[in-house]
Amino acid sequence: MSYKFLLTRRDGPIEHLTLNRPDVRNAFNAEMIAELAAWATGFRRSTDVRAVVIGGAGKVFCAGADAAWLAKSAAYSEDENLRDAMATSQMFRAIDELPVPVIGRVHGAAIGGGAGLTAVCDVVVAADDAVFGFTEVKLGIIPAVISPFVLNKIGPSAARELFVTGARFPAARAYKIDLVHAVVPAPDLDTTIERYLAEILASGPEAIAAAKKLVRDVWANRSGEISTLTAQALASRRASPEGQEGLRAFLEKRKPRWSA
């Protein structure tokens, strides 16, 4: 499928997705959000991809909302704004729930919704000169639709400070609050991502999908039922064909069939 504002490239079992609006710093508009949702929905039907790398064309990862789109939304009714916000929320959730690891390749800046996009990535590698910010309050609005994903990443304390000030912050601070997982010089972004991909390709793809779901389920069910949930999850993986293959490979001192 071809897109107007996205570039896709397949490199063996790795899908590369690039936000492609460099003239406006890869800012979101309604059409790009619809394309990202369509890509994520279609991608879920793919069975041969092991990981996704999301990046941005040009000098910036993603500058948040497009100014022209914001201007247009200013004239919307509350119902029209609700439909717009729901579409954006559903797009982020569709990416968040992809069954394969999603790696964010962040350079330049990740502002507003761009910072929200980093929050739905499983692994984020950022250039050491990248800048982040939840700047919505500067426009008199709030980072509402991205808040569930951001809070899951950075927790309420950092969110309270950064949401209410709208302050921009460097990659080192993003690393400290767990929004990103590695901070490297810009020329080292791709080699660092390759190391993460090597680890992913050496792991069971079904187990990875189950592990991603486990994180969501456990975080959402921090109650007395959690012991049953986690025990069932482990038992299911041990009894699965992939789990059996992994255990046999370990005992037989060989690589499992899925290993690259």
Secondary structure, DSSP 8 states (H G I E B T S, - for coil): ---SSEEEEEETTEEEEEE--GGGTT-B-HHHHHHHHHHHHHHTT-SS--EEEEEESTT-SB-SB-HHHHHHHTTS-HHHHHHHHHHHHHHHHHHHT-SS-EEEEE-SEEETHHHHHHHT-SEEEEETT-EEE--GGGGT---TTTHHHHHHHHHHHHHHHHHHH--EEEHHHHHHTTS-SEEE-GGGHHHHHHHHHHHHHTS-HHHHHHHHHHHHHHHHT-STTHHHHHHHHHHHHHHSHHHHHHHHHHHTTS--TT--
